[in-house]
Amino acid sequence: MYRFSRSIYRDLAPRVIEDVKDETGCSNRQKLLEACEGAIRRISTDRRYFARPSRSLFNEVRMHFPMSDQLYVWNVIDTNLSLALELIEVSPEMLVIDGGPQECRAHTRKGRPCQREPLPDRDYCPSHKHLEESVDDLAIVEETFVAA
């Protein structure tokens, strides 16, 4: 996944407007790199709950580019993130993209992330499996709203 964020950065870095107040002249490029890596990290770890990654990243970095380059910036971001999403969709569900162990999505009572491994094809471990909404549960809730 690292290659997608670096590809976005390599394509867009030459077009960044540098901050006049910055002595080194590369603070906006650093912000672009951090935004790209953050978006890719979120795509790889939070697949379901990141609805519009291209739009989010574009809104985060667009102020660092002149108006004449906005369409180019959008196309680069959208193309690369679409390719990243395609890679995620064809990869197995249990594969962890960043190389770390897969963790349960729940948190303990003290607010720390649960460190147990989730059940196969699930987001939660055996202790927290009651937190996962099944497709059947959602269908029952939907039927009750339609009937009312």
Biotite code that builds the C-alpha atoms (Angstrom):
import biotite.structure as struc

atoms = struc.array([
    struc.Atom([0.000, 0.000, 0.000], chain_id="A", res_id=1, res_name="MET", atom_name="CA", element="C"),
    struc.Atom([2.994, 2.228, 0.580], chain_id="A", res_id=2, res_name="TYR", atom_name="CA", element="C"),
    struc.Atom([3.576, 2.447, -3.167], chain_id="A", res_id=3, res_name="ARG", atom_name="CA", element="C"),
    struc.Atom([0.209, 4.137, -3.776], chain_id="A", res_id=4, res_name="PHE", atom_name="CA", element="C"),
    struc.Atom([0.867, 7.002, -1.361], chain_id="A", res_id=5, res_name="SER", atom_name="CA", element="C"),
    struc.Atom([4.350, 7.496, -2.801], chain_id="A", res_id=6, res_name="ARG", atom_name="CA", element="C"),
    struc.Atom([2.985, 7.442, -6.329], chain_id="A", res_id=7, res_name="SER", atom_name="CA", element="C"),
    struc.Atom([0.517, 10.210, -5.492], chain_id="A", res_id=8, res_name="ILE", atom_name="CA", element="C"),
    struc.Atom([3.263, 12.193, -3.804], chain_id="A", res_id=9, res_name="TYR", atom_name="CA", element="C"),
    struc.Atom([5.733, 11.810, -6.708], chain_id="A", res_id=10, res_name="ARG", atom_name="CA", element="C"),
    struc.Atom([3.144, 12.985, -9.228], chain_id="A", res_id=11, res_name="ASP", atom_name="CA", element="C"),
    struc.Atom([1.941, 15.956, -7.201], chain_id="A", res_id=12, res_name="LEU", atom_name="CA", element="C"),
    struc.Atom([5.041, 17.211, -5.338], chain_id="A", res_id=13, res_name="ALA", atom_name="CA", element="C"),
    struc.Atom([6.461, 19.279, -8.241], chain_id="A", res_id=14, res_name="PRO", atom_name="CA", element="C"),
    struc.Atom([3.195, 21.230, -8.479], chain_id="A", res_id=15, res_name="ARG", atom_name="CA", element="C"),
    struc.Atom([2.928, 22.183, -4.783], chain_id="A", res_id=16, res_name="VAL", atom_name="CA", element="C"),
    struc.Atom([2.902, 25.893, -3.956], chain_id="A", res_id=17, res_name="ILE", atom_name="CA", element="C"),
    struc.Atom([5.518, 26.443, -1.269], chain_id="A", res_id=18, res_name="GLU", atom_name="CA", element="C"),
    struc.Atom([4.834, 28.502, 1.812], chain_id="A", res_id=19, res_name="ASP", atom_name="CA", element="C"),
    struc.Atom([6.726, 31.820, 1.727], chain_id="A", res_id=20, res_name="VAL", atom_name="CA", element="C"),
    struc.Atom([7.016, 31.907, 5.528], chain_id="A", res_id=21, res_name="LYS", atom_name="CA", element="C"),
    struc.Atom([8.747, 28.529, 5.663], chain_id="A", res_id=22, res_name="ASP", atom_name="CA", element="C"),
    struc.Atom([12.547, 28.743, 5.677], chain_id="A", res_id=23, res_name="GLU", atom_name="CA", element="C"),
    struc.Atom([13.121, 25.280, 4.196], chain_id="A", res_id=24, res_name="THR", atom_name="CA", element="C"),
    struc.Atom([10.426, 25.649, 1.551], chain_id="A", res_id=25, res_name="GLY", atom_name="CA", element="C"),
    struc.Atom([9.078, 22.139, 1.936], chain_id="A", res_id=26, res_name="CYS", atom_name="CA", element="C"),
    struc.Atom([6.408, 22.266, 4.653], chain_id="A", res_id=27, res_name="SER", atom_name="CA", element="C"),
    struc.Atom([3.553, 21.974, 2.157], chain_id="A", res_id=28, res_name="ASN", atom_name="CA", element="C"),
    struc.Atom([5.211, 18.976, 0.530], chain_id="A", res_id=29, res_name="ARG", atom_name="CA", element="C"),
    struc.Atom([5.523, 17.365, 3.948], chain_id="A", res_id=30, res_name="GLN", atom_name="CA", element="C"),
    struc.Atom([1.811, 17.982, 4.569], chain_id="A", res_id=31, res_name="LYS", atom_name="CA", element="C"),
    struc.Atom([1.016, 16.403, 1.194], chain_id="A", res_id=32, res_name="LEU", atom_name="CA", element="C"),
    struc.Atom([3.091, 13.327, 2.014], chain_id="A", res_id=33, res_name="LEU", atom_name="CA", element="C"),
    struc.Atom([1.494, 12.918, 5.448], chain_id="A", res_id=34, res_name="GLU", atom_name="CA", element="C"),
    struc.Atom([-2.002, 13.304, 3.995], chain_id="A", res_id=35, res_name="ALA", atom_name="CA", element="C"),
    struc.Atom([-1.311, 10.699, 1.291], chain_id="A", res_id=36, res_name="CYS", atom_name="CA", element="C"),
    struc.Atom([0.110, 8.207, 3.765], chain_id="A", res_id=37, res_name="GLU", atom_name="CA", element="C"),
    struc.Atom([-2.762, 8.827, 6.184], chain_id="A", res_id=38, res_name="GLY", atom_name="CA", element="C"),
    struc.Atom([-5.379, 8.184, 3.512], chain_id="A", res_id=39, res_name="ALA", atom_name="CA", element="C"),
    struc.Atom([-3.697, 4.970, 2.373], chain_id="A", res_id=40, res_name="ILE", atom_name="CA", element="C"),
    struc.Atom([-3.279, 3.810, 5.971], chain_id="A", res_id=41, res_name="ARG", atom_name="CA", element="C"),
    struc.Atom([-6.948, 4.422, 6.646], chain_id="A", res_id=42, res_name="ARG", atom_name="CA", element="C"),
    struc.Atom([-7.982, 2.593, 3.471], chain_id="A", res_id=43, res_name="ILE", atom_name="CA", element="C"),
    struc.Atom([-5.913, -0.421, 4.461], chain_id="A", res_id=44, res_name="SER", atom_name="CA", element="C"),
    struc.Atom([-7.089, -0.575, 8.072], chain_id="A", res_id=45, res_name="THR", atom_name="CA", element="C"),
    struc.Atom([-10.628, 0.781, 7.901], chain_id="A", res_id=46, res_name="ASP", atom_name="CA", element="C"),
    struc.Atom([-11.989, -0.510, 4.596], chain_id="A", res_id=47, res_name="ARG", atom_name="CA", element="C"),
    struc.Atom([-15.677, -0.356, 5.427], chain_id="A", res_id=48, res_name="ARG", atom_name="CA", element="C"),
    struc.Atom([-15.912, 3.034, 7.081], chain_id="A", res_id=49, res_name="TYR", atom_name="CA", element="C"),
    struc.Atom([-13.957, 5.250, 4.689], chain_id="A", res_id=50, res_name="PHE", atom_name="CA", element="C"),
    struc.Atom([-16.719, 6.118, 2.238], chain_id="A", res_id=51, res_name="ALA", atom_name="CA", element="C"),
    struc.Atom([-15.030, 8.591, -0.123], chain_id="A", res_id=52, res_name="ARG", atom_name="CA", element="C"),
    struc.Atom([-11.244, 8.390, 0.218], chain_id="A", res_id=53, res_name="PRO", atom_name="CA", element="C"),
    struc.Atom([-10.504, 10.360, -2.964], chain_id="A", res_id=54, res_name="SER", atom_name="CA", element="C"),
    struc.Atom([-12.735, 13.210, -1.916], chain_id="A", res_id=55, res_name="ARG", atom_name="CA", element="C"),
    struc.Atom([-11.311, 13.300, 1.611], chain_id="A", res_id=56, res_name="SER", atom_name="CA", element="C"),
    struc.Atom([-7.695, 13.367, 0.451], chain_id="A", res_id=57, res_name="LEU", atom_name="CA", element="C"),
    struc.Atom([-8.399, 15.947, -2.243], chain_id="A", res_id=58, res_name="PHE", atom_name="CA", element="C"),
    struc.Atom([-10.115, 18.259, 0.253], chain_id="A", res_id=59, res_name="ASN", atom_name="CA", element="C"),
    struc.Atom([-7.163, 17.886, 2.602], chain_id="A", res_id=60, res_name="GLU", atom_name="CA", element="C"),
    struc.Atom([-4.466, 18.813, 0.062], chain_id="A", res_id=61, res_name="VAL", atom_name="CA", element="C"),
    struc.Atom([-6.166, 21.040, -2.511], chain_id="A", res_id=62, res_name="ARG", atom_name="CA", element="C"),
    struc.Atom([-5.117, 24.309, -0.876], chain_id="A", res_id=63, res_name="MET", atom_name="CA", element="C"),
    struc.Atom([-1.476, 23.509, -1.613], chain_id="A", res_id=64, res_name="HIS", atom_name="CA", element="C"),
    struc.Atom([-1.980, 23.700, -5.393], chain_id="A", res_id=65, res_name="PHE", atom_name="CA", element="C"),
    struc.Atom([-2.849, 26.515, -7.824], chain_id="A", res_id=66, res_name="PRO", atom_name="CA", element="C"),
    struc.Atom([-6.353, 26.595, -9.302], chain_id="A", res_id=67, res_name="MET", atom_name="CA", element="C"),
    struc.Atom([-5.023, 25.612, -12.716], chain_id="A", res_id=68, res_name="SER", atom_name="CA", element="C"),
    struc.Atom([-3.769, 22.272, -11.316], chain_id="A", res_id=69, res_name="ASP", atom_name="CA", element="C"),
    struc.Atom([-6.867, 21.276, -9.329], chain_id="A", res_id=70, res_name="GLN", atom_name="CA", element="C"),
    struc.Atom([-8.257, 18.942, -11.998], chain_id="A", res_id=71, res_name="LEU", atom_name="CA", element="C"),
    struc.Atom([-4.881, 17.248, -12.427], chain_id="A", res_id=72, res_name="TYR", atom_name="CA", element="C"),
    struc.Atom([-4.598, 16.787, -8.645], chain_id="A", res_id=73, res_name="VAL", atom_name="CA", element="C"),
    struc.Atom([-8.074, 15.231, -8.486], chain_id="A", res_id=74, res_name="TRP", atom_name="CA", element="C"),
    struc.Atom([-7.299, 12.841, -11.364], chain_id="A", res_id=75, res_name="ASN", atom_name="CA", element="C"),
    struc.Atom([-4.023, 11.672, -9.813], chain_id="A", res_id=76, res_name="VAL", atom_name="CA", element="C"),
    struc.Atom([-5.626, 11.101, -6.405], chain_id="A", res_id=77, res_name="ILE", atom_name="CA", element="C"),
    struc.Atom([-8.725, 9.392, -7.777], chain_id="A", res_id=78, res_name="ASP", atom_name="CA", element="C"),
    struc.Atom([-6.766, 7.098, -10.104], chain_id="A", res_id=79, res_name="THR", atom_name="CA", element="C"),
    struc.Atom([-4.305, 5.936, -7.457], chain_id="A", res_id=80, res_name="ASN", atom_name="CA", element="C"),
    struc.Atom([-6.895, 5.440, -4.734], chain_id="A", res_id=81, res_name="LEU", atom_name="CA", element="C"),
    struc.Atom([-9.151, 3.538, -7.141], chain_id="A", res_id=82, res_name="SER", atom_name="CA", element="C"),
    struc.Atom([-6.258, 1.196, -7.880], chain_id="A", res_id=83, res_name="LEU", atom_name="CA", element="C"),
    struc.Atom([-5.590, 0.769, -4.156], chain_id="A", res_id=84, res_name="ALA", atom_name="CA", element="C"),
    struc.Atom([-9.249, -0.071, -3.524], chain_id="A", res_id=85, res_name="LEU", atom_name="CA", element="C"),
    struc.Atom([-9.215, -2.598, -6.374], chain_id="A", res_id=86, res_name="GLU", atom_name="CA", element="C"),
    struc.Atom([-6.179, -4.280, -4.831], chain_id="A", res_id=87, res_name="LEU", atom_name="CA", element="C"),
    struc.Atom([-7.925, -4.462, -1.470], chain_id="A", res_id=88, res_name="ILE", atom_name="CA", element="C"),
    struc.Atom([-11.076, -5.937, -3.010], chain_id="A", res_id=89, res_name="GLU", atom_name="CA", element="C"),
    struc.Atom([-9.234, -8.770, -4.752], chain_id="A", res_id=90, res_name="VAL", atom_name="CA", element="C"),
    struc.Atom([-7.074, -9.568, -1.729], chain_id="A", res_id=91, res_name="SER", atom_name="CA", element="C"),
    struc.Atom([-8.339, -12.084, 0.830], chain_id="A", res_id=92, res_name="PRO", atom_name="CA", element="C"),
    struc.Atom([-10.478, -10.647, 3.642], chain_id="A", res_id=93, res_name="GLU", atom_name="CA", element="C"),
    struc.Atom([-8.161, -11.857, 6.415], chain_id="A", res_id=94, res_name="MET", atom_name="CA", element="C"),
    struc.Atom([-5.060, -10.318, 4.815], chain_id="A", res_id=95, res_name="LEU", atom_name="CA", element="C"),
    struc.Atom([-3.617, -7.431, 6.787], chain_id="A", res_id=96, res_name="VAL", atom_name="CA", element="C"),
    struc.Atom([-2.213, -4.928, 4.303], chain_id="A", res_id=97, res_name="ILE", atom_name="CA", element="C"),
    struc.Atom([0.343, -3.209, 6.554], chain_id="A", res_id=98, res_name="ASP", atom_name="CA", element="C"),
    struc.Atom([1.948, -6.476, 7.683], chain_id="A", res_id=99, res_name="GLY", atom_name="CA", element="C"),
    struc.Atom([0.866, -6.274, 11.322], chain_id="A", res_id=100, res_name="GLY", atom_name="CA", element="C"),
    struc.Atom([-1.317, -8.836, 13.043], chain_id="A", res_id=101, res_name="PRO", atom_name="CA", element="C"),
    struc.Atom([-5.046, -8.452, 12.606], chain_id="A", res_id=102, res_name="GLN", atom_name="CA", element="C"),
    struc.Atom([-6.762, -7.160, 15.734], chain_id="A", res_id=103, res_name="GLU", atom_name="CA", element="C"),
    struc.Atom([-10.280, -7.146, 17.075], chain_id="A", res_id=104, res_name="CYS", atom_name="CA", element="C"),
    struc.Atom([-12.114, -3.869, 16.353], chain_id="A", res_id=105, res_name="ARG", atom_name="CA", element="C"),
    struc.Atom([-13.519, -3.601, 19.890], chain_id="A", res_id=106, res_name="ALA", atom_name="CA", element="C"),
    struc.Atom([-12.114, -1.658, 22.832], chain_id="A", res_id=107, res_name="HIS", atom_name="CA", element="C"),
    struc.Atom([-11.806, -2.666, 26.467], chain_id="A", res_id=108, res_name="THR", atom_name="CA", element="C"),
    struc.Atom([-13.637, -0.909, 29.282], chain_id="A", res_id=109, res_name="ARG", atom_name="CA", element="C"),
    struc.Atom([-10.544, 1.211, 29.891], chain_id="A", res_id=110, res_name="LYS", atom_name="CA", element="C"),
    struc.Atom([-10.594, 2.400, 26.270], chain_id="A", res_id=111, res_name="GLY", atom_name="CA", element="C"),
    struc.Atom([-7.668, 0.365, 25.000], chain_id="A", res_id=112, res_name="ARG", atom_name="CA", element="C"),
    struc.Atom([-7.973, -1.633, 21.775], chain_id="A", res_id=113, res_name="PRO", atom_name="CA", element="C"),
    struc.Atom([-8.656, -5.338, 22.232], chain_id="A", res_id=114, res_name="CYS", atom_name="CA", element="C"),
    struc.Atom([-5.532, -7.299, 21.358], chain_id="A", res_id=115, res_name="GLN", atom_name="CA", element="C"),
    struc.Atom([-7.120, -10.647, 20.562], chain_id="A", res_id=116, res_name="ARG", atom_name="CA", element="C"),
    struc.Atom([-7.220, -12.036, 17.062], chain_id="A", res_id=117, res_name="GLU", atom_name="CA", element="C"),
    struc.Atom([-10.652, -11.878, 15.409], chain_id="A", res_id=118, res_name="PRO", atom_name="CA", element="C"),
    struc.Atom([-12.600, -14.908, 14.309], chain_id="A", res_id=119, res_name="LEU", atom_name="CA", element="C"),
    struc.Atom([-12.134, -15.996, 10.672], chain_id="A", res_id=120, res_name="PRO", atom_name="CA", element="C"),
    struc.Atom([-14.106, -13.749, 8.284], chain_id="A", res_id=121, res_name="ASP", atom_name="CA", element="C"),
    struc.Atom([-15.102, -11.477, 11.186], chain_id="A", res_id=122, res_name="ARG", atom_name="CA", element="C"),
    struc.Atom([-14.049, -8.144, 12.653], chain_id="A", res_id=123, res_name="ASP", atom_name="CA", element="C"),
    struc.Atom([-14.345, -9.191, 16.290], chain_id="A", res_id=124, res_name="TYR", atom_name="CA", element="C"),
    struc.Atom([-12.774, -11.790, 18.594], chain_id="A", res_id=125, res_name="CYS", atom_name="CA", element="C"),
    struc.Atom([-14.853, -14.434, 20.425], chain_id="A", res_id=126, res_name="PRO", atom_name="CA", element="C"),
    struc.Atom([-15.267, -12.140, 23.434], chain_id="A", res_id=127, res_name="SER", atom_name="CA", element="C"),
    struc.Atom([-16.690, -9.295, 21.333], chain_id="A", res_id=128, res_name="HIS", atom_name="CA", element="C"),
    struc.Atom([-18.545, -11.196, 18.609], chain_id="A", res_id=129, res_name="LYS", atom_name="CA", element="C"),
    struc.Atom([-21.852, -9.917, 19.991], chain_id="A", res_id=130, res_name="HIS", atom_name="CA", element="C"),
    struc.Atom([-20.896, -6.423, 18.750], chain_id="A", res_id=131, res_name="LEU", atom_name="CA", element="C"),
    struc.Atom([-20.942, -7.420, 15.099], chain_id="A", res_id=132, res_name="GLU", atom_name="CA", element="C"),
    struc.Atom([-24.154, -6.749, 13.250], chain_id="A", res_id=133, res_name="GLU", atom_name="CA", element="C"),
    struc.Atom([-25.111, -9.599, 11.000], chain_id="A", res_id=134, res_name="SER", atom_name="CA", element="C"),
    struc.Atom([-26.885, -9.189, 7.674], chain_id="A", res_id=135, res_name="VAL", atom_name="CA", element="C"),
    struc.Atom([-29.915, -11.002, 9.129], chain_id="A", res_id=136, res_name="ASP", atom_name="CA", element="C"),
    struc.Atom([-30.139, -8.535, 12.032], chain_id="A", res_id=137, res_name="ASP", atom_name="CA", element="C"),
    struc.Atom([-30.082, -5.588, 9.635], chain_id="A", res_id=138, res_name="LEU", atom_name="CA", element="C"),
    struc.Atom([-32.825, -7.178, 7.497], chain_id="A", res_id=139, res_name="ALA", atom_name="CA", element="C"),
    struc.Atom([-35.055, -7.633, 10.570], chain_id="A", res_id=140, res_name="ILE", atom_name="CA", element="C"),
    struc.Atom([-34.564, -4.007, 11.609], chain_id="A", res_id=141, res_name="VAL", atom_name="CA", element="C"),
    struc.Atom([-35.289, -2.844, 8.060], chain_id="A", res_id=142, res_name="GLU", atom_name="CA", element="C"),
    struc.Atom([-38.521, -4.897, 7.933], chain_id="A", res_id=143, res_name="GLU", atom_name="CA", element="C"),
    struc.Atom([-39.776, -3.386, 11.193], chain_id="A", res_id=144, res_name="THR", atom_name="CA", element="C"),
    struc.Atom([-39.241, 0.152, 9.873], chain_id="A", res_id=145, res_name="PHE", atom_name="CA", element="C"),
    struc.Atom([-40.990, -0.639, 6.601], chain_id="A", res_id=146, res_name="VAL", atom_name="CA", element="C"),
    struc.Atom([-43.937, -2.234, 8.414], chain_id="A", res_id=147, res_name="ALA", atom_name="CA", element="C"),
    struc.Atom([-44.363, 0.728, 10.748], chain_id="A", res_id=148, res_name="ALA", atom_name="CA", element="C"),
])
